Amino acid sequence: MTGVKISYDQLSSEALNGVIEEFVTRDGTDYGEKEISLETKIFQVLDQLKSGKAVIVFDQESQTCNIVSTIKPL
């Protein structure tokens, strides 16, 4: 994997929203038993990006973006 970290503030608001929306609507991104609105999910991910708890990584090989946690598991 040839990933490049991209700061969320380098993207236009439209591009950032698109990356986050695509991420939170992927298969396998279930948030548990309680239903959470798309708007809330987007806000939560944006908050994680702003706080440094997550980063956007662009994979040059597949030409795709992913959002990954920066928090190391215990």
CHARMM-style PDB file with segment names, atoms N, HN, CA, C and O in Angstrom:
ATOM      1  N   MET     1       0.851  -1.193   0.000  1.00  0.00      PROA
ATOM      2  CA  MET     1       0.000   0.000   0.000  1.00  0.00      PROA
ATOM      3  C   MET     1       0.883   1.238   0.000  1.00  0.00      PROA
ATOM      4  O   MET     1       1.839   1.336   0.769  1.00  0.00      PROA
ATOM      5  N   THR     2       0.553   2.164  -0.858  1.00  0.00      PROA
ATOM      6  HN  THR     2      -0.224   2.084  -1.483  1.00  0.00      PROA
ATOM      7  CA  THR     2       1.312   3.399  -0.974  1.00  0.00      PROA
ATOM      8  C   THR     2       0.427   4.557  -0.542  1.00  0.00      PROA
ATOM      9  O   THR     2      -0.045   5.330  -1.376  1.00  0.00      PROA
ATOM     10  N   GLY     3       0.203   4.676   0.751  1.00  0.00      PROA
ATOM     11  HN  GLY     3       0.586   4.048   1.428  1.00  0.00      PROA
ATOM     12  CA  GLY     3      -0.719   5.668   1.284  1.00  0.00      PROA
ATOM     13  C   GLY     3      -0.051   6.987   1.582  1.00  0.00      PROA
ATOM     14  O   GLY     3       1.103   7.047   2.007  1.00  0.00      PROA
ATOM     15  N   VAL     4      -0.816   8.056   1.346  1.00  0.00      PROA
ATOM     16  HN  VAL     4      -1.754   8.007   1.001  1.00  0.00      PROA
ATOM     17  CA  VAL     4      -0.372   9.404   1.643  1.00  0.00      PROA
ATOM     18  C   VAL     4      -1.404  10.034   2.566  1.00  0.00      PROA
ATOM     19  O   VAL     4      -2.593  10.081   2.249  1.00  0.00      PROA
ATOM     20  N   LYS     5      -0.934  10.520   3.715  1.00  0.00      PROA
ATOM     21  HN  LYS     5       0.032  10.482   3.973  1.00  0.00      PROA
ATOM     22  CA  LYS     5      -1.827  11.173   4.657  1.00  0.00      PROA
ATOM     23  C   LYS     5      -2.221  12.544   4.104  1.00  0.00      PROA
ATOM     24  O   LYS     5      -1.373  13.305   3.640  1.00  0.00      PROA
ATOM     25  N   ILE     6      -3.511  12.842   4.160  1.00  0.00      PROA
ATOM     26  HN  ILE     6      -4.200  12.223   4.537  1.00  0.00      PROA
ATOM     27  CA  ILE     6      -4.027  14.122   3.681  1.00  0.00      PROA
ATOM     28  C   ILE     6      -4.743  14.805   4.834  1.00  0.00      PROA
ATOM     29  O   ILE     6      -5.645  14.226   5.441  1.00  0.00      PROA
ATOM     30  N   SER     7      -4.350  16.020   5.134  1.00  0.00      PROA
ATOM     31  HN  SER     7      -3.618  16.491   4.641  1.00  0.00      PROA
ATOM     32  CA  SER     7      -5.025  16.771   6.190  1.00  0.00      PROA
ATOM     33  C   SER     7      -6.434  17.140   5.725  1.00  0.00      PROA
ATOM     34  O   SER     7      -6.634  17.568   4.588  1.00  0.00      PROA
ATOM     35  N   TYR     8      -7.395  16.970   6.613  1.00  0.00      PROA
ATOM     36  HN  TYR     8      -7.233  16.623   7.537  1.00  0.00      PROA
ATOM     37  CA  TYR     8      -8.794  17.251   6.261  1.00  0.00      PROA
ATOM     38  C   TYR     8      -8.973  18.682   5.771  1.00  0.00      PROA
ATOM     39  O   TYR     8      -9.840  18.942   4.936  1.00  0.00      PROA
ATOM     40  N   ASP     9      -8.169  19.614   6.275  1.00  0.00      PROA
ATOM     41  HN  ASP     9      -7.465  19.403   6.954  1.00  0.00      PROA
ATOM     42  CA  ASP     9      -8.347  21.011   5.894  1.00  0.00      PROA
ATOM     43  C   ASP     9      -7.719  21.354   4.542  1.00  0.00      PROA
ATOM     44  O   ASP     9      -7.795  22.500   4.098  1.00  0.00      PROA
ATOM     45  N   GLN    10      -7.104  20.378   3.890  1.00  0.00      PROA
ATOM     46  HN  GLN    10      -7.042  19.447   4.250  1.00  0.00      PROA
ATOM     47  CA  GLN    10      -6.589  20.584   2.533  1.00  0.00      PROA
ATOM     48  C   GLN    10      -7.665  20.335   1.484  1.00  0.00      PROA
ATOM     49  O   GLN    10      -7.487  20.680   0.315  1.00  0.00      PROA
ATOM     50  N   LEU    11      -8.780  19.736   1.898  1.00  0.00      PROA
ATOM     51  HN  LEU    11      -8.923  19.456   2.847  1.00  0.00      PROA
ATOM     52  CA  LEU    11      -9.869  19.431   0.972  1.00  0.00      PROA
ATOM     53  C   LEU    11     -10.934  20.518   1.025  1.00  0.00      PROA
ATOM     54  O   LEU    11     -11.130  21.157   2.059  1.00  0.00      PROA
ATOM     55  N   SER    12     -11.612  20.720  -0.087  1.00  0.00      PROA
ATOM     56  HN  SER    12     -11.453  20.201  -0.927  1.00  0.00      PROA
ATOM     57  CA  SER    12     -12.758  21.632  -0.069  1.00  0.00      PROA
ATOM     58  C   SER    12     -13.835  21.013   0.810  1.00  0.00      PROA
ATOM     59  O   SER    12     -13.819  19.804   1.045  1.00  0.00      PROA
ATOM     60  N   SER    13     -14.758  21.811   1.292  1.00  0.00      PROA
ATOM     61  HN  SER    13     -14.771  22.793   1.101  1.00  0.00      PROA
ATOM     62  CA  SER    13     -15.814  21.273   2.158  1.00  0.00      PROA
ATOM     63  C   SER    13     -16.639  20.230   1.424  1.00  0.00      PROA
ATOM     64  O   SER    13     -17.093  19.260   2.030  1.00  0.00      PROA
ATOM     65  N   GLU    14     -16.838  20.420   0.119  1.00  0.00      PROA
ATOM     66  HN  GLU    14     -16.469  21.208  -0.374  1.00  0.00      PROA
ATOM     67  CA  GLU    14     -17.603  19.450  -0.666  1.00  0.00      PROA
ATOM     68  C   GLU    14     -16.855  18.129  -0.784  1.00  0.00      PROA
ATOM     69  O   GLU    14     -17.451  17.062  -0.635  1.00  0.00      PROA
ATOM     70  N   ALA    15     -15.553  18.195  -1.050  1.00  0.00      PROA
ATOM     71  HN  ALA    15     -15.069  19.062  -1.171  1.00  0.00      PROA
ATOM     72  CA  ALA    15     -14.745  16.975  -1.179  1.00  0.00      PROA
ATOM     73  C   ALA    15     -14.650  16.259   0.168  1.00  0.00      PROA
ATOM     74  O   ALA    15     -14.766  15.035   0.230  1.00  0.00      PROA
ATOM     75  N   LEU    16     -14.440  17.015   1.239  1.00  0.00      PROA
ATOM     76  HN  LEU    16     -14.346  18.010   1.188  1.00  0.00      PROA
ATOM     77  CA  LEU    16     -14.350  16.418   2.566  1.00  0.00      PROA
ATOM     78  C   LEU    16     -15.652  15.728   2.937  1.00  0.00      PROA
ATOM     79  O   LEU    16     -15.647  14.603   3.437  1.00  0.00      PROA
ATOM     80  N   ASN    17     -16.757  16.397   2.695  1.00  0.00      PROA
ATOM     81  HN  ASN    17     -16.762  17.311   2.289  1.00  0.00      PROA
ATOM     82  CA  ASN    17     -18.061  15.797   2.993  1.00  0.00      PROA
ATOM     83  C   ASN    17     -18.261  14.524   2.180  1.00  0.00      PROA
ATOM     84  O   ASN    17     -18.792  13.540   2.695  1.00  0.00      PROA
ATOM     85  N   GLY    18     -17.844  14.531   0.918  1.00  0.00      PROA
ATOM     86  HN  GLY    18     -17.412  15.330   0.499  1.00  0.00      PROA
ATOM     87  CA  GLY    18     -17.967  13.349   0.070  1.00  0.00      PROA
ATOM     88  C   GLY    18     -17.139  12.179   0.580  1.00  0.00      PROA
ATOM     89  O   GLY    18     -17.610  11.042   0.590  1.00  0.00      PROA
ATOM     90  N   VAL    19     -15.907  12.451   1.005  1.00  0.00      PROA
ATOM     91  HN  VAL    19     -15.524  13.375   0.997  1.00  0.00      PROA
ATOM     92  CA  VAL    19     -15.040  11.400   1.540  1.00  0.00      PROA
ATOM     93  C   VAL    19     -15.645  10.816   2.814  1.00  0.00      PROA
ATOM     94  O   VAL    19     -15.698   9.599   2.987  1.00  0.00      PROA
ATOM     95  N   ILE    20     -16.097  11.697   3.700  1.00  0.00      PROA
ATOM     96  HN  ILE    20     -16.053  12.686   3.559  1.00  0.00      PROA
ATOM     97  CA  ILE    20     -16.672  11.227   4.968  1.00  0.00      PROA
ATOM     98  C   ILE    20     -17.968  10.458   4.717  1.00  0.00      PROA
ATOM     99  O   ILE    20     -18.179   9.394   5.299  1.00  0.00      PROA
ATOM    100  N   GLU    21     -18.841  10.994   3.849  1.00  0.00      PROA
ATOM    101  HN  GLU    21     -18.669  11.858   3.377  1.00  0.00      PROA
ATOM    102  CA  GLU    21     -20.117  10.318   3.578  1.00  0.00      PROA
ATOM    103  C   GLU    21     -19.886   8.940   2.972  1.00  0.00      PROA
ATOM    104  O   GLU    21     -20.561   7.980   3.341  1.00  0.00      PROA
ATOM    105  N   GLU    22     -18.940   8.837   2.045  1.00  0.00      PROA
ATOM    106  HN  GLU    22     -18.391   9.617   1.745  1.00  0.00      PROA
ATOM    107  CA  GLU    22     -18.636   7.535   1.445  1.00  0.00      PROA
ATOM    108  C   GLU    22     -18.138   6.578   2.508  1.00  0.00      PROA
ATOM    109  O   GLU    22     -18.494   5.399   2.493  1.00  0.00      PROA
ATOM    110  N   PHE    23     -17.323   7.061   3.428  1.00  0.00      PROA
ATOM    111  HN  PHE    23     -17.034   8.018   3.440  1.00  0.00      PROA
ATOM    112  CA  PHE    23     -16.760   6.226   4.493  1.00  0.00      PROA
ATOM    113  C   PHE    23     -17.851   5.704   5.424  1.00  0.00      PROA
ATOM    114  O   PHE    23     -17.886   4.511   5.724  1.00  0.00      PROA
ATOM    115  N   VAL    24     -18.740   6.582   5.883  1.00  0.00      PROA
ATOM    116  HN  VAL    24     -18.712   7.551   5.640  1.00  0.00      PROA
ATOM    117  CA  VAL    24     -19.741   6.159   6.869  1.00  0.00      PROA
ATOM    118  C   VAL    24     -20.872   5.334   6.266  1.00  0.00      PROA
ATOM    119  O   VAL    24     -21.640   4.710   6.998  1.00  0.00      PROA
ATOM    120  N   THR    25     -20.983   5.323   4.943  1.00  0.00      PROA
ATOM    121  HN  THR    25     -20.360   5.829   4.347  1.00  0.00      PROA
ATOM    122  CA  THR    25     -22.047   4.527   4.317  1.00  0.00      PROA
ATOM    123  C   THR    25     -21.530   3.218   3.726  1.00  0.00      PROA
ATOM    124  O   THR    25     -22.296   2.485   3.100  1.00  0.00      PROA
ATOM    125  N   ARG    26     -20.262   2.913   3.909  1.00  0.00      PROA
ATOM    126  HN  ARG    26     -19.640   3.508   4.417  1.00  0.00      PROA
ATOM    127  CA  ARG    26     -19.705   1.645   3.430  1.00  0.00      PROA
ATOM    128  C   ARG    26     -20.353   0.479   4.142  1.00  0.00      PROA
ATOM    129  O   ARG    26     -20.814   0.603   5.277  1.00  0.00      PROA
ATOM    130  N   ASP    27     -20.383  -0.655   3.466  1.00  0.00      PROA
ATOM    131  HN  ASP    27     -20.008  -0.756   2.544  1.00  0.00      PROA
ATOM    132  CA  ASP    27     -20.812  -1.893   4.117  1.00  0.00      PROA
ATOM    133  C   ASP    27     -19.841  -2.186   5.259  1.00  0.00      PROA
ATOM    134  O   ASP    27     -18.630  -2.009   5.130  1.00  0.00      PROA
ATOM    135  N   GLY    28     -20.407  -2.640   6.380  1.00  0.00      PROA
ATOM    136  HN  GLY    28     -21.391  -2.784   6.484  1.00  0.00      PROA
ATOM    137  CA  GLY    28     -19.574  -2.990   7.521  1.00  0.00      PROA
ATOM    138  C   GLY    28     -19.289  -1.843   8.461  1.00  0.00      PROA
ATOM    139  O   GLY    28     -18.483  -1.984   9.380  1.00  0.00      PROA
ATOM    140  N   THR    29     -19.939  -0.700   8.248  1.00  0.00      PROA
ATOM    141  HN  THR    29     -20.594  -0.586   7.501  1.00  0.00      PROA
ATOM    142  CA  THR    29     -19.730   0.429   9.155  1.00  0.00      PROA
ATOM    143  C   THR    29     -20.959   0.632  10.035  1.00  0.00      PROA
ATOM    144  O   THR    29     -21.402   1.758  10.261  1.00  0.00      PROA
ATOM    145  N   ASP    30     -21.496  -0.478  10.524  1.00  0.00      PROA
ATOM    146  HN  ASP    30     -21.136  -1.393  10.340  1.00  0.00      PROA
ATOM    147  CA  ASP    30     -22.658  -0.434  11.404  1.00  0.00      PROA
ATOM    148  C   ASP    30     -22.253   0.157  12.749  1.00  0.00      PROA
ATOM    149  O   ASP    30     -21.192  -0.167  13.282  1.00  0.00      PROA
ATOM    150  N   TYR    31     -23.090   1.013  13.287  1.00  0.00      PROA
ATOM    151  HN  TYR    31     -23.952   1.276  12.854  1.00  0.00      PROA
ATOM    152  CA  TYR    31     -22.773   1.696  14.535  1.00  0.00      PROA
ATOM    153  C   TYR    31     -23.465   1.066  15.734  1.00  0.00      PROA
ATOM    154  O   TYR    31     -23.562   1.703  16.783  1.00  0.00      PROA
ATOM    155  N   GLY    32     -23.944  -0.153  15.611  1.00  0.00      PROA
ATOM    156  HN  GLY    32     -23.865  -0.670  14.759  1.00  0.00      PROA
ATOM    157  CA  GLY    32     -24.555  -0.841  16.745  1.00  0.00      PROA
ATOM    158  C   GLY    32     -26.056  -0.943  16.618  1.00  0.00      PROA
ATOM    159  O   GLY    32     -26.622  -0.768  15.539  1.00  0.00      PROA
ATOM    160  N   GLU    33     -26.689  -1.230  17.739  1.00  0.00      PROA
ATOM    161  HN  GLU    33     -26.229  -1.372  18.616  1.00  0.00      PROA
ATOM    162  CA  GLU    33     -28.131  -1.459  17.756  1.00  0.00      PROA
ATOM    163  C   GLU    33     -28.928  -0.180  17.538  1.00  0.00      PROA
ATOM    164  O   GLU    33     -29.987  -0.211  16.912  1.00  0.00      PROA
ATOM    165  N   LYS    34     -28.437   0.928  18.041  1.00  0.00      PROA
ATOM    166  HN  LYS    34     -27.577   0.953  18.550  1.00  0.00      PROA
ATOM    167  CA  LYS    34     -29.153   2.202  17.937  1.00  0.00      PROA
ATOM    168  C   LYS    34     -28.888   2.848  16.574  1.00  0.00      PROA
ATOM    169  O   LYS    34     -27.739   2.985  16.152  1.00  0.00      PROA
ATOM    170  N   GLU    35     -29.953   3.238  15.902  1.00  0.00      PROA
ATOM    171  HN  GLU    35     -30.886   3.127  16.245  1.00  0.00      PROA
ATOM    172  CA  GLU    35     -29.832   3.892  14.599  1.00  0.00      PROA
ATOM    173  C   GLU    35     -29.312   5.313  14.774  1.00  0.00      PROA
ATOM    174  O   GLU    35     -29.829   6.069  15.598  1.00  0.00      PROA
ATOM    175  N   ILE    36     -28.297   5.676  14.008  1.00  0.00      PROA
ATOM    176  HN  ILE    36     -27.877   5.063  13.339  1.00  0.00      PROA
ATOM    177  CA  ILE    36     -27.715   7.017  14.054  1.00  0.00      PROA
ATOM    178  C   ILE    36     -27.878   7.640  12.680  1.00  0.00      PROA
ATOM    179  O   ILE    36     -27.622   6.987  11.668  1.00  0.00      PROA
ATOM    180  N   SER    37     -28.301   8.898  12.633  1.00  0.00      PROA
ATOM    181  HN  SER    37     -28.509   9.428  13.455  1.00  0.00      PROA
ATOM    182  CA  SER    37     -28.526   9.574  11.360  1.00  0.00      PROA
ATOM    183  C   SER    37     -27.212   9.776  10.606  1.00  0.00      PROA
ATOM    184  O   SER    37     -26.138   9.840  11.205  1.00  0.00      PROA
ATOM    185  N   LEU    38     -27.319   9.875   9.293  1.00  0.00      PROA
ATOM    186  HN  LEU    38     -28.191   9.823   8.806  1.00  0.00      PROA
ATOM    187  CA  LEU    38     -26.150  10.112   8.448  1.00  0.00      PROA
ATOM    188  C   LEU    38     -25.471  11.415   8.858  1.00  0.00      PROA
ATOM    189  O   LEU    38     -24.243  11.479   8.922  1.00  0.00      PROA
ATOM    190  N   GLU    39     -26.242  12.435   9.131  1.00  0.00      PROA
ATOM    191  HN  GLU    39     -27.239  12.383   9.079  1.00  0.00      PROA
ATOM    192  CA  GLU    39     -25.696  13.726   9.542  1.00  0.00      PROA
ATOM    193  C   GLU    39     -24.858  13.592  10.815  1.00  0.00      PROA
ATOM    194  O   GLU    39     -23.778  14.174  10.913  1.00  0.00      PROA
ATOM    195  N   THR    40     -25.355  12.827  11.786  1.00  0.00      PROA
ATOM    196  HN  THR    40     -26.232  12.354  11.706  1.00  0.00      PROA
ATOM    197  CA  THR    40     -24.629  12.620  13.039  1.00  0.00      PROA
ATOM    198  C   THR    40     -23.348  11.846  12.793  1.00  0.00      PROA
ATOM    199  O   THR    40     -22.309  12.178  13.363  1.00  0.00      PROA
ATOM    200  N   LYS    41     -23.402  10.824  11.958  1.00  0.00      PROA
ATOM    201  HN  LYS    41     -24.246  10.554  11.495  1.00  0.00      PROA
ATOM    202  CA  LYS    41     -22.207  10.036  11.648  1.00  0.00      PROA
ATOM    203  C   LYS    41     -21.138  10.923  11.009  1.00  0.00      PROA
ATOM    204  O   LYS    41     -19.964  10.848  11.371  1.00  0.00      PROA
ATOM    205  N   ILE    42     -21.554  11.765  10.055  1.00  0.00      PROA
ATOM    206  HN  ILE    42     -22.508  11.825   9.761  1.00  0.00      PROA
ATOM    207  CA  ILE    42     -20.617  12.670   9.381  1.00  0.00      PROA
ATOM    208  C   ILE    42     -20.001  13.634  10.391  1.00  0.00      PROA
ATOM    209  O   ILE    42     -18.792  13.867  10.371  1.00  0.00      PROA
ATOM    210  N   PHE    43     -20.824  14.191  11.269  1.00  0.00      PROA
ATOM    211  HN  PHE    43     -21.806  14.001  11.285  1.00  0.00      PROA
ATOM    212  CA  PHE    43     -20.329  15.108  12.300  1.00  0.00      PROA
ATOM    213  C   PHE    43     -19.316  14.413  13.208  1.00  0.00      PROA
ATOM    214  O   PHE    43     -18.283  14.993  13.541  1.00  0.00      PROA
ATOM    215  N   GLN    44     -19.605  13.173  13.608  1.00  0.00      PROA
ATOM    216  HN  GLN    44     -20.444  12.702  13.337  1.00  0.00      PROA
ATOM    217  CA  GLN    44     -18.706  12.436  14.503  1.00  0.00      PROA
ATOM    218  C   GLN    44     -17.347  12.188  13.845  1.00  0.00      PROA
ATOM    219  O   GLN    44     -16.307  12.344  14.485  1.00  0.00      PROA
ATOM    220  N   VAL    45     -17.357  11.802  12.573  1.00  0.00      PROA
ATOM    221  HN  VAL    45     -18.202  11.674  12.053  1.00  0.00      PROA
ATOM    222  CA  VAL    45     -16.091  11.541  11.872  1.00  0.00      PROA
ATOM    223  C   VAL    45     -15.328  12.850  11.675  1.00  0.00      PROA
ATOM    224  O   VAL    45     -14.110  12.881  11.853  1.00  0.00      PROA
ATOM    225  N   LEU    46     -16.015  13.923  11.312  1.00  0.00      PROA
ATOM    226  HN  LEU    46     -17.004  13.898  11.167  1.00  0.00      PROA
ATOM    227  CA  LEU    46     -15.362  15.219  11.149  1.00  0.00      PROA
ATOM    228  C   LEU    46     -14.727  15.659  12.465  1.00  0.00      PROA
ATOM    229  O   LEU    46     -13.617  16.191  12.474  1.00  0.00      PROA
ATOM    230  N   ASP    47     -15.417  15.441  13.554  1.00  0.00      PROA
ATOM    231  HN  ASP    47     -16.319  15.008  13.546  1.00  0.00      PROA
ATOM    232  CA  ASP    47     -14.882  15.783  14.871  1.00  0.00      PROA
ATOM    233  C   ASP    47     -13.605  14.984  15.155  1.00  0.00      PROA
ATOM    234  O   ASP    47     -12.644  15.524  15.703  1.00  0.00      PROA
ATOM    235  N   GLN    48     -13.597  13.710  14.785  1.00  0.00      PROA
ATOM    236  HN  GLN    48     -14.378  13.272  14.340  1.00  0.00      PROA
ATOM    237  CA  GLN    48     -12.403  12.874  14.982  1.00  0.00      PROA
ATOM    238  C   GLN    48     -11.244  13.364  14.119  1.00  0.00      PROA
ATOM    239  O   GLN    48     -10.094  13.352  14.558  1.00  0.00      PROA
ATOM    240  N   LEU    49     -11.539  13.793  12.896  1.00  0.00      PROA
ATOM    241  HN  LEU    49     -12.473  13.802  12.539  1.00  0.00      PROA
ATOM    242  CA  LEU    49     -10.494  14.331  12.027  1.00  0.00      PROA
ATOM    243  C   LEU    49      -9.923  15.621  12.611  1.00  0.00      PROA
ATOM    244  O   LEU    49      -8.706  15.808  12.641  1.00  0.00      PROA
ATOM    245  N   LYS    50     -10.792  16.500  13.071  1.00  0.00      PROA
ATOM    246  HN  LYS    50     -11.780  16.349  13.047  1.00  0.00      PROA
ATOM    247  CA  LYS    50     -10.351  17.784  13.625  1.00  0.00      PROA
ATOM    248  C   LYS    50      -9.545  17.602  14.906  1.00  0.00      PROA
ATOM    249  O   LYS    50      -8.616  18.368  15.167  1.00  0.00      PROA
ATOM    250  N   SER    51      -9.888  16.603  15.702  1.00  0.00      PROA
ATOM    251  HN  SER    51     -10.642  15.981  15.490  1.00  0.00      PROA
ATOM    252  CA  SER    51      -9.195  16.381  16.978  1.00  0.00      PROA
ATOM    253  C   SER    51      -7.922  15.547  16.808  1.00  0.00      PROA
ATOM    254  O   SER    51      -7.166  15.373  17.764  1.00  0.00      PROA
ATOM    255  N   GLY    52      -7.681  15.035  15.607  1.00  0.00      PROA
ATOM    256  HN  GLY    52      -8.294  15.176  14.831  1.00  0.00      PROA
ATOM    257  CA  GLY    52      -6.487  14.225  15.374  1.00  0.00      PROA
ATOM    258  C   GLY    52      -6.652  12.764  15.733  1.00  0.00      PROA
ATOM    259  O   GLY    52      -5.684  12.005  15.692  1.00  0.00      PROA
ATOM    260  N   LYS    53      -7.872  12.353  16.089  1.00  0.00      PROA
ATOM    261  HN  LYS    53      -8.658  12.969  16.123  1.00  0.00      PROA
ATOM    262  CA  LYS    53      -8.126  10.949  16.434  1.00  0.00      PROA
ATOM    263  C   LYS    53      -8.257  10.079  15.188  1.00  0.00      PROA
ATOM    264  O   LYS    53      -8.249   8.851  15.283  1.00  0.00      PROA
ATOM    265  N   ALA    54      -8.377  10.710  14.024  1.00  0.00      PROA
ATOM    266  HN  ALA    54      -8.383  11.707  13.947  1.00  0.00      PROA
ATOM    267  CA  ALA    54      -8.467   9.993  12.747  1.00  0.00      PROA
ATOM    268  C   ALA    54      -7.807  10.848  11.676  1.00  0.00      PROA
ATOM    269  O   ALA    54      -7.707  12.067  11.813  1.00  0.00      PROA
ATOM    270  N   VAL    55      -7.357  10.196  10.608  1.00  0.00      PROA
ATOM    271  HN  VAL    55      -7.438   9.206  10.497  1.00  0.00      PROA
ATOM    272  CA  VAL    55      -6.746  10.900   9.477  1.00  0.00      PROA
ATOM    273  C   VAL    55      -7.269  10.304   8.172  1.00  0.00      PROA
ATOM    274  O   VAL    55      -7.740   9.167   8.129  1.00  0.00      PROA
ATOM    275  N   ILE    56      -7.172  11.097   7.121  1.00  0.00      PROA
ATOM    276  HN  ILE    56      -6.788  12.020   7.155  1.00  0.00      PROA
ATOM    277  CA  ILE    56      -7.530  10.639   5.775  1.00  0.00      PROA
ATOM    278  C   ILE    56      -6.249  10.134   5.118  1.00  0.00      PROA
ATOM    279  O   ILE    56      -5.218  10.806   5.145  1.00  0.00      PROA
ATOM    280  N   VAL    57      -6.329   8.941   4.527  1.00  0.00      PROA
ATOM    281  HN  VAL    57      -7.167   8.396   4.505  1.00  0.00      PROA
ATOM    282  CA  VAL    57      -5.191   8.368   3.818  1.00  0.00      PROA
ATOM    283  C   VAL    57      -5.634   8.082   2.380  1.00  0.00      PROA
ATOM    284  O   VAL    57      -6.647   7.424   2.142  1.00  0.00      PROA
ATOM    285  N   PHE    58      -4.845   8.598   1.427  1.00  0.00      PROA
ATOM    286  HN  PHE    58      -4.022   9.133   1.620  1.00  0.00      PROA
ATOM    287  CA  PHE    58      -5.108   8.344   0.013  1.00  0.00      PROA
ATOM    288  C   PHE    58      -4.166   7.248  -0.450  1.00  0.00      PROA
ATOM    289  O   PHE    58      -2.948   7.383  -0.342  1.00  0.00      PROA
ATOM    290  N   ASP    59      -4.732   6.157  -0.968  1.00  0.00      PROA
ATOM    291  HN  ASP    59      -5.722   6.048  -1.056  1.00  0.00      PROA
ATOM    292  CA  ASP    59      -3.951   5.038  -1.483  1.00  0.00      PROA
ATOM    293  C   ASP    59      -3.685   5.286  -2.967  1.00  0.00      PROA
ATOM    294  O   ASP    59      -4.603   5.225  -3.785  1.00  0.00      PROA
ATOM    295  N   GLN    60      -2.440   5.563  -3.306  1.00  0.00      PROA
ATOM    296  HN  GLN    60      -1.695   5.613  -2.641  1.00  0.00      PROA
ATOM    297  CA  GLN    60      -2.078   5.896  -4.682  1.00  0.00      PROA
ATOM    298  C   GLN    60      -2.291   4.727  -5.634  1.00  0.00      PROA
ATOM    299  O   GLN    60      -2.613   4.918  -6.806  1.00  0.00      PROA
ATOM    300  N   GLU    61      -2.109   3.525  -5.122  1.00  0.00      PROA
ATOM    301  HN  GLU    61      -1.847   3.369  -4.170  1.00  0.00      PROA
ATOM    302  CA  GLU    61      -2.253   2.341  -5.977  1.00  0.00      PROA
ATOM    303  C   GLU    61      -3.701   2.138  -6.425  1.00  0.00      PROA
ATOM    304  O   GLU    61      -3.970   1.915  -7.606  1.00  0.00      PROA
ATOM    305  N   SER    62      -4.631   2.218  -5.465  1.00  0.00      PROA
ATOM    306  HN  SER    62      -4.413   2.399  -4.507  1.00  0.00      PROA
ATOM    307  CA  SER    62      -6.044   1.987  -5.795  1.00  0.00      PROA
ATOM    308  C   SER    62      -6.801   3.276  -6.096  1.00  0.00      PROA
ATOM    309  O   SER    62      -7.959   3.240  -6.514  1.00  0.00      PROA
ATOM    310  N   GLN    63      -6.135   4.429  -5.880  1.00  0.00      PROA
ATOM    311  HN  GLN    63      -5.195   4.458  -5.541  1.00  0.00      PROA
ATOM    312  CA  GLN    63      -6.751   5.735  -6.110  1.00  0.00      PROA
ATOM    313  C   GLN    63      -8.006   5.924  -5.252  1.00  0.00      PROA
ATOM    314  O   GLN    63      -9.011   6.461  -5.716  1.00  0.00      PROA
ATOM    315  N   THR    64      -7.931   5.473  -3.993  1.00  0.00      PROA
ATOM    316  HN  THR    64      -7.114   5.036  -3.616  1.00  0.00      PROA
ATOM    317  CA  THR    64      -9.062   5.588  -3.075  1.00  0.00      PROA
ATOM    318  C   THR    64      -8.621   6.243  -1.770  1.00  0.00      PROA
ATOM    319  O   THR    64      -7.441   6.246  -1.418  1.00  0.00      PROA
ATOM    320  N   CYS    65      -9.605   6.797  -1.063  1.00  0.00      PROA
ATOM    321  HN  CYS    65     -10.564   6.794  -1.348  1.00  0.00      PROA
ATOM    322  CA  CYS    65      -9.369   7.393   0.251  1.00  0.00      PROA
ATOM    323  C   CYS    65      -9.940   6.490   1.328  1.00  0.00      PROA
ATOM    324  O   CYS    65     -10.919   5.775   1.113  1.00  0.00      PROA
ATOM    325  N   ASN    66      -9.313   6.538   2.480  1.00  0.00      PROA
ATOM    326  HN  ASN    66      -8.518   7.119   2.654  1.00  0.00      PROA
ATOM    327  CA  ASN    66      -9.819   5.843   3.647  1.00  0.00      PROA
ATOM    328  C   ASN    66      -9.604   6.748   4.844  1.00  0.00      PROA
ATOM    329  O   ASN    66      -8.729   7.613   4.830  1.00  0.00      PROA
ATOM    330  N   ILE    67     -10.400   6.548   5.870  1.00  0.00      PROA
ATOM    331  HN  ILE    67     -11.111   5.845   5.881  1.00  0.00      PROA
ATOM    332  CA  ILE    67     -10.244   7.284   7.117  1.00  0.00      PROA
ATOM    333  C   ILE    67      -9.836   6.255   8.158  1.00  0.00      PROA
ATOM    334  O   ILE    67     -10.522   5.253   8.360  1.00  0.00      PROA
ATOM    335  N   VAL    68      -8.712   6.512   8.816  1.00  0.00      PROA
ATOM    336  HN  VAL    68      -8.154   7.326   8.651  1.00  0.00      PROA
ATOM    337  CA  VAL    68      -8.185   5.562   9.777  1.00  0.00      PROA
ATOM    338  C   VAL    68      -7.972   6.226  11.129  1.00  0.00      PROA
ATOM    339  O   VAL    68      -7.669   7.415  11.221  1.00  0.00      PROA
ATOM    340  N   SER    69      -8.139   5.427  12.170  1.00  0.00      PROA
ATOM    341  HN  SER    69      -8.386   4.461  12.095  1.00  0.00      PROA
ATOM    342  CA  SER    69      -7.942   5.894  13.538  1.00  0.00      PROA
ATOM    343  C   SER    69      -6.463   6.083  13.818  1.00  0.00      PROA
ATOM    344  O   SER    69      -5.623   5.318  13.344  1.00  0.00      PROA
ATOM    345  N   THR    70      -6.158   7.106  14.590  1.00  0.00      PROA
ATOM    346  HN  THR    70      -6.841   7.728  14.976  1.00  0.00      PROA
ATOM    347  CA  THR    70      -4.771   7.321  15.037  1.00  0.00      PROA
ATOM    348  C   THR    70      -4.589   6.835  16.464  1.00  0.00      PROA
ATOM    349  O   THR    70      -3.488   6.894  17.011  1.00  0.00      PROA
ATOM    350  N   ILE    71      -5.664   6.358  17.064  1.00  0.00      PROA
ATOM    351  HN  ILE    71      -6.559   6.310  16.620  1.00  0.00      PROA
ATOM    352  CA  ILE    71      -5.616   5.877  18.448  1.00  0.00      PROA
ATOM    353  C   ILE    71      -5.145   4.432  18.440  1.00  0.00      PROA
ATOM    354  O   ILE    71      -5.723   3.579  17.768  1.00  0.00      PROA
ATOM    355  N   LYS    72      -4.094   4.173  19.193  1.00  0.00      PROA
ATOM    356  HN  LYS    72      -3.624   4.866  19.739  1.00  0.00      PROA
ATOM    357  CA  LYS    72      -3.565   2.816  19.264  1.00  0.00      PROA
ATOM    358  C   LYS    72      -4.393   1.992  20.251  1.00  0.00      PROA
ATOM    359  O   LYS    72      -4.681   2.453  21.355  1.00  0.00      PROA
ATOM    360  N   PRO    73      -4.777   0.775  19.856  1.00  0.00      PROA
ATOM    361  CA  PRO    73      -5.548  -0.077  20.773  1.00  0.00      PROA
ATOM    362  C   PRO    73      -4.714  -0.476  21.980  1.00  0.00      PROA
ATOM    363  O   PRO    73      -3.486  -0.535  21.914  1.00  0.00      PROA
ATOM    364  N   LEU    74      -5.393  -0.745  23.070  1.00  0.00      PROA
ATOM    365  HN  LEU    74      -6.390  -0.697  23.123  1.00  0.00      PROA
ATOM    366  CA  LEU    74      -4.691  -1.153  24.309  1.00  0.00      PROA
ATOM    367  C   LEU    74      -4.118  -2.539  24.184  1.00  0.00      PROA
ATOM    368  OT1 LEU    74      -3.500  -3.039  25.124  1.00  0.00      PROA
TER     369      LEU     74
END
